[in-house]
């Protein structure tokens, strides 16, 4: 079901200062990132070409992205989720699912007792 950006923002706001695991599946390629969420921002791109989505969610904080030989810092301390129309979401207390025509995201709140959680 499609949720409003306000409901998605509210979900992220409830999980500020928590570690989130983000699993992005795009064309069968799975990327896993982690971020300690400090801030969230919804942005609108105007005059976009086919490369940029009309809107995006920016997750701000320190984090890492999994690479072949370990982890690297998230560039610029920002993780961007592009929201191509149509997009859909579903949320509960500990996870948020977002899907677009390009990719699907599973964002989970990490349990501090969970050592790695992958």
N, CA, C and O atoms as CSV, one atom per row, in Angstrom:
chain,resi,resn,atom,element,x,y,z
A,1,UNK,N,N,0.847,-1.175,0.000
A,1,UNK,CA,C,0.000,0.000,0.000
A,1,UNK,C,C,0.892,1.238,0.000
A,1,UNK,O,O,1.948,1.248,0.634
A,2,UNK,N,N,0.479,2.248,-0.691
A,2,UNK,CA,C,1.259,3.477,-0.725
A,2,UNK,C,C,0.963,4.291,0.532
A,2,UNK,O,O,-0.195,4.555,0.858
A,3,UNK,N,N,2.016,4.680,1.225
A,3,UNK,CA,C,1.865,5.521,2.400
A,3,UNK,C,C,2.348,6.917,2.054
A,3,UNK,O,O,3.154,7.104,1.143
A,4,UNK,N,N,1.854,7.870,2.777
A,4,UNK,CA,C,2.250,9.243,2.517
A,4,UNK,C,C,3.682,9.475,2.971
A,4,UNK,O,O,4.162,8.796,3.879
A,5,UNK,N,N,4.366,10.424,2.351
A,5,UNK,CA,C,5.714,10.766,2.811
A,5,UNK,C,C,5.741,11.130,4.297
A,5,UNK,O,O,6.742,10.889,4.972
A,6,UNK,N,N,4.657,11.704,4.809
A,6,UNK,CA,C,4.615,12.073,6.229
A,6,UNK,C,C,4.680,10.842,7.123
A,6,UNK,O,O,5.349,10.867,8.156
A,7,UNK,N,N,3.988,9.754,6.739
A,7,UNK,CA,C,4.029,8.528,7.540
A,7,UNK,C,C,5.416,7.889,7.484
A,7,UNK,O,O,5.899,7.356,8.482
A,8,UNK,N,N,6.048,7.945,6.322
A,8,UNK,CA,C,7.399,7.401,6.210
A,8,UNK,C,C,8.363,8.250,7.033
A,8,UNK,O,O,9.214,7.706,7.737
A,9,UNK,N,N,8.243,9.568,6.956
A,9,UNK,CA,C,9.092,10.454,7.755
A,9,UNK,C,C,8.898,10.167,9.245
A,9,UNK,O,O,9.865,10.142,10.006
A,10,UNK,N,N,7.654,9.952,9.653
A,10,UNK,CA,C,7.354,9.648,11.047
A,10,UNK,C,C,8.049,8.353,11.481
A,10,UNK,O,O,8.575,8.273,12.591
A,11,UNK,N,N,8.051,7.341,10.608
A,11,UNK,CA,C,8.735,6.091,10.933
A,11,UNK,C,C,10.223,6.358,11.161
A,11,UNK,O,O,10.795,5.904,12.152
A,12,UNK,N,N,10.843,7.095,10.244
A,12,UNK,CA,C,12.265,7.407,10.407
A,12,UNK,C,C,12.497,8.265,11.651
A,12,UNK,O,O,13.468,8.045,12.375
A,13,UNK,N,N,11.629,9.230,11.908
A,13,UNK,CA,C,11.779,10.086,13.092
A,13,UNK,C,C,11.764,9.255,14.382
A,13,UNK,O,O,12.509,9.554,15.315
A,14,UNK,N,N,10.933,8.226,14.441
A,14,UNK,CA,C,10.879,7.363,15.628
A,14,UNK,C,C,12.169,6.576,15.822
A,14,UNK,O,O,12.453,6.104,16.923
A,15,UNK,N,N,12.950,6.436,14.755
A,15,UNK,CA,C,14.154,5.609,14.826
A,15,UNK,C,C,15.455,6.405,14.705
A,15,UNK,O,O,16.506,5.851,14.380
A,16,UNK,N,N,15.371,7.693,14.967
A,16,UNK,CA,C,16.604,8.501,15.000
A,16,UNK,C,C,17.515,7.996,16.112
A,16,UNK,O,O,17.056,7.507,17.145
A,17,UNK,N,N,18.805,8.125,15.877
A,17,UNK,CA,C,19.851,7.689,16.804
A,17,UNK,C,C,19.885,6.170,16.973
A,17,UNK,O,O,20.503,5.665,17.910
A,18,UNK,N,N,19.231,5.449,16.080
A,18,UNK,CA,C,19.300,3.988,16.085
A,18,UNK,C,C,20.040,3.540,14.836
A,18,UNK,O,O,20.111,4.261,13.841
A,19,UNK,N,N,20.589,2.337,14.908
A,19,UNK,CA,C,21.268,1.787,13.745
A,19,UNK,C,C,20.250,1.067,12.874
A,19,UNK,O,O,19.472,0.239,13.349
A,20,UNK,N,N,20.274,1.401,11.587
A,20,UNK,CA,C,19.381,0.783,10.610
A,20,UNK,C,C,20.199,-0.037,9.629
A,20,UNK,O,O,21.289,0.368,9.226
A,21,UNK,N,N,19.669,-1.193,9.245
A,21,UNK,CA,C,20.261,-1.984,8.168
A,21,UNK,C,C,19.375,-1.789,6.950
A,21,UNK,O,O,18.153,-1.917,7.035
A,22,UNK,N,N,19.986,-1.483,5.826
A,22,UNK,CA,C,19.253,-1.232,4.587
A,22,UNK,C,C,19.667,-2.293,3.572
A,22,UNK,O,O,20.837,-2.400,3.207
A,23,UNK,N,N,18.699,-3.065,3.130
A,23,UNK,CA,C,18.949,-4.051,2.074
A,23,UNK,C,C,18.248,-3.559,0.813
A,23,UNK,O,O,17.025,-3.431,0.768
A,24,UNK,N,N,19.049,-3.290,-0.199
A,24,UNK,CA,C,18.518,-2.790,-1.472
A,24,UNK,C,C,18.679,-3.882,-2.516
A,24,UNK,O,O,19.787,-4.367,-2.746
A,25,UNK,N,N,17.582,-4.270,-3.147
A,25,UNK,CA,C,17.598,-5.265,-4.215
A,25,UNK,C,C,17.223,-4.558,-5.513
A,25,UNK,O,O,16.098,-4.089,-5.687
A,26,UNK,N,N,18.196,-4.495,-6.418
A,26,UNK,CA,C,17.975,-3.838,-7.704
A,26,UNK,C,C,18.461,-4.759,-8.813
A,26,UNK,O,O,19.654,-5.045,-8.907
A,27,UNK,N,N,17.552,-5.218,-9.643
A,27,UNK,CA,C,17.869,-6.129,-10.745
A,27,UNK,C,C,18.652,-7.351,-10.271
A,27,UNK,O,O,19.602,-7.773,-10.930
A,28,UNK,N,N,18.256,-7.924,-9.125
A,28,UNK,CA,C,18.908,-9.117,-8.614
A,28,UNK,C,C,20.221,-8.861,-7.890
A,28,UNK,O,O,20.839,-9.805,-7.397
A,29,UNK,N,N,20.661,-7.616,-7.814
A,29,UNK,CA,C,21.885,-7.250,-7.105
A,29,UNK,C,C,21.502,-6.774,-5.711
A,29,UNK,O,O,20.738,-5.819,-5.572
A,30,UNK,N,N,22.024,-7.428,-4.677
A,30,UNK,CA,C,21.694,-7.079,-3.302
A,30,UNK,C,C,22.833,-6.270,-2.684
A,30,UNK,O,O,23.978,-6.721,-2.646
A,31,UNK,N,N,22.508,-5.077,-2.204
A,31,UNK,CA,C,23.456,-4.225,-1.480
A,31,UNK,C,C,22.985,-4.115,-0.040
A,31,UNK,O,O,21.791,-3.969,0.220
A,32,UNK,N,N,23.931,-4.186,0.900
A,32,UNK,CA,C,23.603,-4.069,2.314
A,32,UNK,C,C,24.398,-2.913,2.902
A,32,UNK,O,O,25.619,-2.845,2.761
A,33,UNK,N,N,23.688,-2.007,3.561
A,33,UNK,CA,C,24.311,-0.850,4.203
A,33,UNK,C,C,23.790,-0.739,5.625
A,33,UNK,O,O,22.754,-1.305,5.975
A,34,UNK,N,N,24.528,-0.003,6.429
A,34,UNK,CA,C,24.102,0.313,7.793
A,34,UNK,C,C,24.296,1.804,8.006
A,34,UNK,O,O,25.221,2.411,7.466
A,35,UNK,N,N,23.408,2.382,8.802
A,35,UNK,CA,C,23.543,3.803,9.115
A,35,UNK,C,C,22.974,4.057,10.505
A,35,UNK,O,O,21.925,3.523,10.864
A,36,UNK,N,N,23.673,4.873,11.279
A,36,UNK,CA,C,23.126,5.358,12.551
A,36,UNK,C,C,22.394,6.643,12.189
A,36,UNK,O,O,23.016,7.671,11.923
A,37,UNK,N,N,21.071,6.575,12.182
A,37,UNK,CA,C,20.245,7.643,11.637
A,37,UNK,C,C,20.272,8.888,12.527
A,37,UNK,O,O,19.862,8.854,13.687
A,38,UNK,N,N,20.762,9.983,11.952
A,38,UNK,CA,C,20.775,11.269,12.645
A,38,UNK,C,C,19.661,12.183,12.160
A,38,UNK,O,O,19.068,12.926,12.943
A,39,UNK,N,N,19.377,12.123,10.849
A,39,UNK,CA,C,18.375,13.008,10.276
A,39,UNK,C,C,17.819,12.369,9.008
A,39,UNK,O,O,18.450,11.502,8.403
A,40,UNK,N,N,16.634,12.810,8.619
A,40,UNK,CA,C,16.009,12.347,7.384
A,40,UNK,C,C,15.431,13.562,6.668
A,40,UNK,O,O,14.894,14.474,7.296
A,41,UNK,N,N,15.550,13.558,5.354
A,41,UNK,CA,C,15.045,14.680,4.565
A,41,UNK,C,C,14.404,14.145,3.291
A,41,UNK,O,O,14.968,13.278,2.624
A,42,UNK,N,N,13.235,14.658,2.958
A,42,UNK,CA,C,12.593,14.357,1.680
A,42,UNK,C,C,12.918,15.508,0.748
A,42,UNK,O,O,12.740,16.673,1.103
A,43,UNK,N,N,13.396,15.182,-0.446
A,43,UNK,CA,C,13.738,16.239,-1.396
A,43,UNK,C,C,12.984,16.014,-2.698
A,43,UNK,O,O,12.645,14.888,-3.061
A,44,UNK,N,N,12.734,17.114,-3.385
A,44,UNK,CA,C,12.104,17.102,-4.699
A,44,UNK,C,C,13.136,17.582,-5.710
A,44,UNK,O,O,13.757,18.628,-5.521
A,45,UNK,N,N,13.316,16.827,-6.771
A,45,UNK,CA,C,14.179,17.255,-7.856
A,45,UNK,C,C,13.293,17.871,-8.932
A,45,UNK,O,O,12.290,17.276,-9.327
A,46,UNK,N,N,13.652,19.041,-9.399
A,46,UNK,CA,C,12.886,19.716,-10.444
A,46,UNK,C,C,13.684,19.680,-11.742
A,46,UNK,O,O,14.909,19.796,-11.733
A,47,UNK,N,N,12.978,19.520,-12.850
A,47,UNK,CA,C,13.644,19.475,-14.145
A,47,UNK,C,C,14.534,18.260,-14.276
A,47,UNK,O,O,15.633,18.341,-14.825
A,48,UNK,N,N,14.058,17.128,-13.771
A,48,UNK,CA,C,14.877,15.924,-13.774
A,48,UNK,C,C,14.960,15.320,-15.161
A,48,UNK,O,O,14.061,15.467,-15.989
A,49,UNK,N,N,16.069,14.637,-15.385
A,49,UNK,CA,C,16.192,13.847,-16.597
A,49,UNK,C,C,15.852,12.404,-16.218
A,49,UNK,O,O,15.342,12.164,-15.123
A,50,UNK,N,N,16.121,11.452,-17.090
A,50,UNK,CA,C,15.769,10.066,-16.804
A,50,UNK,C,C,16.626,9.451,-15.711
A,50,UNK,O,O,16.257,8.416,-15.156
A,51,UNK,N,N,17.762,10.063,-15.388
A,51,UNK,CA,C,18.661,9.497,-14.392
A,51,UNK,C,C,18.168,9.773,-12.973
A,51,UNK,O,O,18.226,8.890,-12.117
A,52,UNK,N,N,17.688,10.981,-12.717
A,52,UNK,CA,C,17.244,11.353,-11.380
A,52,UNK,C,C,15.762,11.081,-11.199
A,52,UNK,O,O,14.960,11.298,-12.106
A,53,UNK,N,N,15.415,10.606,-10.017
A,53,UNK,CA,C,14.008,10.423,-9.669
A,53,UNK,C,C,13.412,11.769,-9.303
A,53,UNK,O,O,14.149,12.680,-8.925
A,54,UNK,N,N,12.094,11.921,-9.405
A,54,UNK,CA,C,11.485,13.210,-9.059
A,54,UNK,C,C,11.583,13.541,-7.571
A,54,UNK,O,O,11.538,14.711,-7.193
A,55,UNK,N,N,11.719,12.511,-6.718
A,55,UNK,CA,C,11.853,12.750,-5.290
A,55,UNK,C,C,12.732,11.666,-4.674
A,55,UNK,O,O,12.929,10.596,-5.249
A,56,UNK,N,N,13.255,11.975,-3.486
A,56,UNK,CA,C,14.134,11.025,-2.812
A,56,UNK,C,C,14.080,11.244,-1.309
A,56,UNK,O,O,13.703,12.312,-0.827
A,57,UNK,N,N,14.467,10.206,-0.586
A,57,UNK,CA,C,14.630,10.278,0.866
A,57,UNK,C,C,16.124,10.262,1.126
A,57,UNK,O,O,16.830,9.378,0.641
A,58,UNK,N,N,16.612,11.230,1.887
A,58,UNK,CA,C,18.020,11.257,2.271
A,58,UNK,C,C,18.122,10.866,3.734
A,58,UNK,O,O,17.564,11.533,4.605
A,59,UNK,N,N,18.835,9.784,3.999
A,59,UNK,CA,C,19.111,9.358,5.365
A,59,UNK,C,C,20.509,9.853,5.707
A,59,UNK,O,O,21.466,9.566,4.987
A,60,UNK,N,N,20.628,10.586,6.791
A,60,UNK,CA,C,21.907,11.196,7.152
A,60,UNK,C,C,22.438,10.598,8.442
A,60,UNK,O,O,21.703,10.415,9.412
A,61,UNK,N,N,23.732,10.298,8.433
A,61,UNK,CA,C,24.375,9.740,9.608
A,61,UNK,C,C,25.616,8.967,9.206
A,61,UNK,O,O,25.923,8.833,8.022
A,62,UNK,N,N,26.324,8.462,10.202
A,62,UNK,CA,C,27.504,7.651,9.927
A,62,UNK,C,C,27.066,6.243,9.595
A,62,UNK,O,O,26.168,5.688,10.228
A,63,UNK,N,N,27.716,5.667,8.585
A,63,UNK,CA,C,27.332,4.327,8.203
A,63,UNK,C,C,28.340,3.677,7.294
A,63,UNK,O,O,29.370,4.260,6.955
A,64,UNK,N,N,28.025,2.452,6.903
A,64,UNK,CA,C,28.899,1.680,6.039
A,64,UNK,C,C,28.081,0.993,4.957
A,64,UNK,O,O,26.874,0.795,5.093
A,65,UNK,N,N,28.764,0.639,3.892
A,65,UNK,CA,C,28.176,-0.165,2.831
A,65,UNK,C,C,29.069,-1.385,2.655
A,65,UNK,O,O,30.294,-1.263,2.643
A,66,UNK,N,N,28.461,-2.558,2.517
A,66,UNK,CA,C,29.218,-3.794,2.340
A,66,UNK,C,C,29.835,-3.813,0.942
A,66,UNK,O,O,29.177,-3.507,-0.052
A,67,UNK,N,N,31.121,-4.183,0.894
A,67,UNK,CA,C,31.835,-4.363,-0.365
A,67,UNK,C,C,32.457,-5.755,-0.347
A,67,UNK,O,O,32.399,-6.450,0.667
A,68,UNK,N,N,33.047,-6.160,-1.457
A,68,UNK,CA,C,33.577,-7.514,-1.591
A,68,UNK,C,C,34.516,-7.884,-0.444
A,68,UNK,O,O,34.439,-8.994,0.083
A,69,UNK,N,N,35.395,-6.971,-0.055
A,69,UNK,CA,C,36.392,-7.302,0.968
A,69,UNK,C,C,36.145,-6.612,2.310
A,69,UNK,O,O,37.094,-6.300,3.030
A,70,UNK,N,N,34.884,-6.373,2.647
A,70,UNK,CA,C,34.584,-5.775,3.947
A,70,UNK,C,C,33.515,-4.712,3.863
A,70,UNK,O,O,32.455,-4.915,3.271
A,71,UNK,N,N,33.815,-3.557,4.475
A,71,UNK,CA,C,32.871,-2.438,4.482
A,71,UNK,C,C,33.614,-1.150,4.198
A,71,UNK,O,O,34.799,-1.018,4.503
A,72,UNK,N,N,32.900,-0.197,3.609
A,72,UNK,CA,C,33.428,1.145,3.372
A,72,UNK,C,C,32.428,2.155,3.920
A,72,UNK,O,O,31.234,1.863,3.997
A,73,UNK,N,N,32.904,3.348,4.306
A,73,UNK,CA,C,31.977,4.376,4.800
A,73,UNK,C,C,30.988,4.798,3.706
A,73,UNK,O,O,31.314,4.808,2.519
A,74,UNK,N,N,29.775,5.143,4.142
A,74,UNK,CA,C,28.787,5.682,3.206
A,74,UNK,C,C,29.301,7.039,2.732
A,74,UNK,O,O,29.638,7.888,3.558
A,75,UNK,N,N,29.369,7.257,1.421
A,75,UNK,CA,C,29.897,8.527,0.906
A,75,UNK,C,C,29.112,9.734,1.409
A,75,UNK,O,O,27.888,9.784,1.287
A,76,UNK,N,N,29.816,10.692,1.968
A,76,UNK,CA,C,29.194,11.935,2.407
A,76,UNK,C,C,28.274,11.787,3.604
A,76,UNK,O,O,27.569,12.732,3.956
A,77,UNK,N,N,28.265,10.623,4.237
A,77,UNK,CA,C,27.391,10.421,5.380
A,77,UNK,C,C,25.911,10.487,5.039
A,77,UNK,O,O,25.084,10.821,5.888
A,78,UNK,N,N,25.575,10.160,3.769
A,78,UNK,CA,C,24.191,10.240,3.313
A,78,UNK,C,C,23.855,9.017,2.469
A,78,UNK,O,O,24.624,8.621,1.593
A,79,UNK,N,N,22.702,8.427,2.744
A,79,UNK,CA,C,22.189,7.315,1.949
A,79,UNK,C,C,20.920,7.810,1.269
A,79,UNK,O,O,19.991,8.267,1.934
A,80,UNK,N,N,20.882,7.720,-0.052
A,80,UNK,CA,C,19.728,8.221,-0.807
A,80,UNK,C,C,18.865,7.080,-1.305
A,80,UNK,O,O,19.355,6.114,-1.890
A,81,UNK,N,N,17.563,7.210,-1.060
A,81,UNK,CA,C,16.578,6.276,-1.589
A,81,UNK,C,C,15.744,7.037,-2.609
A,81,UNK,O,O,14.971,7.928,-2.253
A,82,UNK,N,N,15.905,6.681,-3.878
A,82,UNK,CA,C,15.158,7.337,-4.952
A,82,UNK,C,C,13.739,6.805,-4.989
A,82,UNK,O,O,13.515,5.596,-4.934
A,83,UNK,N,N,12.788,7.714,-5.082
A,83,UNK,CA,C,11.379,7.331,-5.137
A,83,UNK,C,C,10.826,7.610,-6.531
A,83,UNK,O,O,10.355,8.709,-6.826
A,84,UNK,N,N,10.896,6.592,-7.374
A,84,UNK,CA,C,10.306,6.686,-8.707
A,84,UNK,C,C,8.827,6.364,-8.592
A,84,UNK,O,O,8.445,5.460,-7.848
A,85,UNK,N,N,7.990,7.091,-9.318
A,85,UNK,CA,C,6.568,6.759,-9.330
A,85,UNK,C,C,6.341,5.565,-10.234
A,85,UNK,O,O,6.954,5.501,-11.300
A,86,UNK,N,N,5.516,4.639,-9.877
A,86,UNK,CA,C,4.833,4.566,-8.583
A,86,UNK,C,C,5.756,3.935,-7.543
A,86,UNK,O,O,6.624,3.132,-7.884
A,87,UNK,N,N,5.569,4.297,-6.290
A,87,UNK,CA,C,6.296,3.667,-5.193
A,87,UNK,C,C,5.305,3.285,-4.107
A,87,UNK,O,O,4.252,3.904,-3.949
A,88,UNK,N,N,5.669,2.256,-3.370
A,88,UNK,CA,C,4.790,1.711,-2.341
A,88,UNK,C,C,5.597,1.439,-1.085
A,88,UNK,O,O,6.810,1.239,-1.146
A,89,UNK,N,N,4.920,1.432,0.050
A,89,UNK,CA,C,5.609,1.153,1.303
A,89,UNK,C,C,4.693,0.434,2.274
A,89,UNK,O,O,3.468,0.492,2.168
A,90,UNK,N,N,5.318,-0.241,3.221
A,90,UNK,CA,C,4.617,-0.885,4.331
A,90,UNK,C,C,5.567,-0.850,5.510
A,90,UNK,O,O,6.773,-1.038,5.350
A,91,UNK,N,N,5.022,-0.607,6.704
A,91,UNK,CA,C,5.882,-0.476,7.873
A,91,UNK,C,C,5.255,-1.134,9.087
A,91,UNK,O,O,4.034,-1.224,9.213
A,92,UNK,N,N,6.132,-1.594,9.981
A,92,UNK,CA,C,5.719,-1.991,11.321
A,92,UNK,C,C,6.725,-1.351,12.280
A,92,UNK,O,O,7.502,-0.490,11.866
A,93,UNK,N,N,6.724,-1.747,13.527
A,93,UNK,CA,C,7.596,-1.096,14.504
A,93,UNK,C,C,9.075,-1.217,14.175
A,93,UNK,O,O,9.847,-0.298,14.446
A,94,UNK,N,N,9.480,-2.349,13.592
A,94,UNK,CA,C,10.911,-2.586,13.420
A,94,UNK,C,C,11.395,-2.624,11.977
A,94,UNK,O,O,12.592,-2.787,11.740
A,95,UNK,N,N,10.498,-2.479,11.008
A,95,UNK,CA,C,10.955,-2.504,9.615
A,95,UNK,C,C,10.073,-1.657,8.713
A,95,UNK,O,O,8.902,-1.404,8.995
A,96,UNK,N,N,10.682,-1.233,7.622
A,96,UNK,CA,C,10.006,-0.449,6.593
A,96,UNK,C,C,10.372,-1.057,5.247
A,96,UNK,O,O,11.550,-1.247,4.945
A,97,UNK,N,N,9.365,-1.358,4.445
A,97,UNK,CA,C,9.583,-1.864,3.093
A,97,UNK,C,C,9.201,-0.751,2.123
A,97,UNK,O,O,8.110,-0.188,2.210
A,98,UNK,N,N,10.098,-0.444,1.210
A,98,UNK,CA,C,9.818,0.518,0.144
A,98,UNK,C,C,10.097,-0.175,-1.178
A,98,UNK,O,O,11.083,-0.900,-1.308
A,99,UNK,N,N,9.237,0.046,-2.151
A,99,UNK,CA,C,9.509,-0.516,-3.470
A,99,UNK,C,C,9.133,0.482,-4.549
A,99,UNK,O,O,8.141,1.204,-4.452
A,100,UNK,N,N,9.961,0.493,-5.576
A,100,UNK,CA,C,9.739,1.316,-6.761
A,100,UNK,C,C,9.881,0.395,-7.972
A,100,UNK,O,O,10.130,-0.801,-7.820
A,101,UNK,N,N,9.726,0.949,-9.165
A,101,UNK,CA,C,9.943,0.146,-10.366
A,101,UNK,C,C,11.403,-0.281,-10.495
A,101,UNK,O,O,11.694,-1.308,-11.109
A,102,UNK,N,N,12.324,0.498,-9.921
A,102,UNK,CA,C,13.760,0.208,-10.026
A,102,UNK,C,C,14.295,-0.721,-8.956
A,102,UNK,O,O,15.121,-1.585,-9.251
A,103,UNK,N,N,13.843,-0.563,-7.715
A,103,UNK,CA,C,14.462,-1.296,-6.610
A,103,UNK,C,C,13.471,-1.505,-5.476
A,103,UNK,O,O,12.435,-0.846,-5.394
A,104,UNK,N,N,13.826,-2.450,-4.599
A,104,UNK,CA,C,13.068,-2.614,-3.366
A,104,UNK,C,C,14.043,-2.516,-2.200
A,104,UNK,O,O,15.195,-2.940,-2.291
A,105,UNK,N,N,13.553,-1.946,-1.104
A,105,UNK,CA,C,14.365,-1.703,0.077
A,105,UNK,C,C,13.690,-2.326,1.282
A,105,UNK,O,O,12.476,-2.219,1.456
A,106,UNK,N,N,14.489,-2.976,2.110
A,106,UNK,CA,C,14.043,-3.432,3.414
A,106,UNK,C,C,14.929,-2.717,4.431
A,106,UNK,O,O,16.142,-2.922,4.464
A,107,UNK,N,N,14.321,-1.889,5.245
A,107,UNK,CA,C,15.056,-1.108,6.243
A,107,UNK,C,C,14.631,-1.635,7.604
A,107,UNK,O,O,13.455,-1.593,7.964
A,108,UNK,N,N,15.610,-2.132,8.354
A,108,UNK,CA,C,15.315,-2.747,9.637
A,108,UNK,C,C,16.068,-2.044,10.757
A,108,UNK,O,O,17.218,-1.638,10.588
A,109,UNK,N,N,15.412,-1.907,11.893
A,109,UNK,CA,C,16.055,-1.379,13.085
A,109,UNK,C,C,16.871,-2.514,13.679
A,109,UNK,O,O,16.353,-3.602,13.932
A,110,UNK,N,N,18.151,-2.249,13.899
A,110,UNK,CA,C,19.036,-3.278,14.428
A,110,UNK,C,C,18.864,-3.393,15.941
A,110,UNK,O,O,18.803,-2.391,16.653
A,111,UNK,N,N,18.787,-4.615,16.408
A,111,UNK,CA,C,18.730,-4.899,17.836
A,111,UNK,C,C,20.153,-4.776,18.364
A,111,UNK,O,O,21.058,-5.437,17.856
A,112,UNK,N,N,20.359,-3.945,19.368
A,112,UNK,CA,C,21.715,-3.719,19.888
A,112,UNK,C,C,22.336,-4.999,20.427
A,112,UNK,O,O,23.557,-5.060,20.568
A,113,UNK,N,N,21.543,-6.028,20.736
A,113,UNK,CA,C,22.081,-7.293,21.225
A,113,UNK,C,C,22.521,-8.188,20.077
A,113,UNK,O,O,23.170,-9.211,20.297
A,114,UNK,N,N,22.171,-7.808,18.853
A,114,UNK,CA,C,22.499,-8.604,17.678
A,114,UNK,C,C,23.904,-8.240,17.218
A,114,UNK,O,O,24.112,-7.101,16.801
A,115,UNK,N,N,24.887,-9.149,17.271
A,115,UNK,CA,C,26.266,-8.799,16.985
A,115,UNK,C,C,26.516,-8.338,15.554
A,115,UNK,O,O,27.221,-7.349,15.352
A,116,UNK,N,N,25.971,-9.011,14.572
A,116,UNK,CA,C,26.225,-8.606,13.195
A,116,UNK,C,C,24.934,-8.402,12.439
A,116,UNK,O,O,24.813,-7.434,11.688
A,117,UNK,N,N,23.969,-9.278,12.611
A,117,UNK,CA,C,22.646,-9.099,12.056
A,117,UNK,C,C,22.512,-9.277,10.574
A,117,UNK,O,O,21.464,-8.935,10.025
A,118,UNK,N,N,23.516,-9.794,9.884
A,118,UNK,CA,C,23.391,-9.962,8.438
A,118,UNK,C,C,22.768,-11.251,8.070
A,118,UNK,O,O,22.595,-11.537,6.885
